[in-house]
Amino acid sequence: MITGSDDAWLPTTGRGAVSLVNGAAGRTGVELDIPGAKGHELTVRQEASTVLVTDPVSGTVTRIDTDQLTAGPALSIGHGTEVFPGRHVAYLVDYAAGTVTRIDPVSMRPTAAPYHVRGTLGRQAVVDTKGTLWLPVLSDGTVLPVGSTGPGTAVQVGGKGAADSLVMTLAGGTPVAVDQTSGQVMPVGRGGGQTIALPSGIAGSGADLLVPSSSDTTTVPMVANQGGTPALVLTDVKGGTSHPVPLGSDVGSDRLGAPVEAGSRVYVPDYTTGQALTYDLSSATLGGRVTVTGKPGQFDAEVVGDVAYFNSPGDTGAVAVGSDGTVHHVAKVGQGIPVTDGRHRFSDGVVPSPTTSSTPDQSTRPASVPTSAAPPVSAPVVTQTRGRAGTGSGSSPGTGGGSPPTSAPPHTPKPSSKPTTVDVAPLAPADVAATPGSGYVDVTWKAPASGGTIADYQVAVAPHAGTQTTQSATSIRVTGLTCSVKYTFTVSSVGTDGRKVPAGAVTAHPCRAPAAPAGFTATVRPAYTRVVDLAWKAVTATGAGSVRYVVSWSGASTGSSTISGTSLTVSELYPGHSYTFQVKAEDDAGAGPASSRTAVPGSKDTKSVTMQKAVKIYSSYTEDSSVAWSAAKGDKYTAYCTYANGQKIEDDGAYNSTWMYVTDGRSFGWASKLWLPNPDDADSLLRCRTPIAPVP
């Protein structure tokens, strides 16, 4: 039997089995029994052809052979250990012992000794396309890469301390760290990427931010509690943007799950109603609801290929939603669905008979799955004959039809001279990428490392650009495209039988991103202490939509703004601190390179001050506010002209309403002339402009 790239293995608790579901067609191909797992809440982790089933009761993980449709080998991992599979590798993370073990997902045997990792380990880790495990270490606020040669250099992401909630996800194959406490998103791995701050008001405390384990695109969908109202947060790790989409007041008190993205839609599980909320990315609108169970309770949500699957392990049905939004309610078990005991292999069209299955009775099954090697591939194929089970005359033992004949041994059929063959489907192309040019797009990919024979590759281009075919090359240039159109490219491996196995689609505009803005200036206003005026020349549009400018600044404070104009006034900066300002142009073809400038706000109205006695420094303009610190006699400060804010300050009968901003280069605050050596010396220390400009 051939399994497709969109097929999913879904567990059913009551039967201790997993079912192979074709979500695109809305049907179940086979139910596969996991030995000794009846009544156990199984967990399935699937990555391409690697399918691993964990039984938390017996403490075992079992491999599913997706070609032979058999269960095994199985490995005893104990309790408290989780498995993270990749395409050709898997990792066991023992959270109690603090170890990571790399295993071969075919033989289920370790390929290296366990690595010990110090600190508190995070539960949501990922394996990237290169087979590297990215493991959060909460106590250090780091992410540790573990590969074939062992642990690499940890990447600092969040603050130290186990209170930080750090999780990993994959965005288009790129490992991305999400610090749920600070609300920061950081691509890690080779080359890294810019840190993205989640929108203001997004709650960033543990379970309030729900992050999926992976996304096929560079956009990571998350669910956050924004001021008590749930919001879908869409973060583009490639473009460096993040924006919230309110989910509506009608779900304000509902218990939601981590969203999943399939095709052009994002689905948010709603455990209160037993439904999935829908958000259409192409139209940027909330859609209808998909009924999963229709009752309160948690269910699983995952995406395989372009199909979204929703499964409640305690039920016998599941829901699959295709890339076109078609909803299929699928029976995982029942009449007409072949059942195998997991020990015998399948060939196409040949299924085991439930009445002749060699599965032992539950009462005689071992209490745990054995950890020995898998059954040999020469195991017999149990066939089903229409109208009767087994071969020969009479009734088979165990079928309730009487005793076997005693005058002669049971008939043994002669082995066929024609061996049973199993068709092996090709795997999807790997690492598909689309690189835009002027009027064309270069599409590249890698051949899969395993799988069946590939006759050729097909590249489908939408809209209205047809399909191109190549036999052995792993790249193609698609020409004659229009810059203003966003094209979708889908690369498929085509087997010898003509079956296509597509990889995830990629998109691009056939034009280059805008150039860096020229003439970029950063001007400090001489009469102000906290303002810098930015200006630049307009960038010529490429044709891929309107040009936008992304302005960012960093220093004593950070911020960013996206505008359509060619100037921006940045206020509320800290005087005396150096800031770096950047501007880059972007359109639908992507973001171009940045232009940079540095400036020190307030530098034109300054004076050095040496404190002649201890001085109190306040955090705001009033003595009633908290005292930031006390400056000692002899401390050197830089003073900046501020303004008389009109607030009455009283202390020991003295009156003062003039304040100056002071900083030692690290800390900053306001000192009134009341605390200077002589109450009337403020103007002599720093003669401010008249009239004094208000601080923005």
Secondary structure, 3 states (H helix, E strand, C coil): CCCCCCEEEEEEHHHCEEEEEECCCCEEEEEEECCCCCCCCCEEEEECCEEEEEECCCCEEEEEECCCCEEEEEEECCCCEEEEECCCCEEEEECCCCEEEEEECCCCEECCCCEECCCCECCCCEECCCCCEEEEECCCCEEEEEECCEECCCEECCCCCCCCCEEEEEECCEEEEEECCCCEEEECCCCCCCCEECCCCECCCHHHEECCCEECCCEEEEEEEECCEEEEEEEECCCCEEEEEECCHHHCCCCECCCEEECCEEEEEECCCCEEEEEECCCCEEEEEEECCCCCCCCEEEEECCEEEEECCCCCEEEEECCCCCEEEEECCCCCCCEECCCCCCECCECCCCCCCCCCCHHHCCCCCCCCCCCCCCCCCCCCECCECCCCCCCCCCCCCCCCCCCCCCCCCCCCCCCCCCCCCECCCEEEEEEECCCCEEEEEECCCCECCEEEEEEEEECCCCEEEECCCCEEEECCCCCCCCEEEEEEEEECCCCEEECCCEEECCCCCCCCCCCCEEEECCCCCCCEEEECCCCCCCCCCCCEEEEEEECCCCEEEEECCCEEEECCCCCCCCEEEEEEEEECCEEEEEEEEEECCCCCCEEEEECCCCEEEECCCCCCCCEEEEECCCCEEEEEEEEEEEEEEEECCEEEEEEEEEECCCCEEEEEHHHCCCCCCHHHHCCCCCCCCCCC
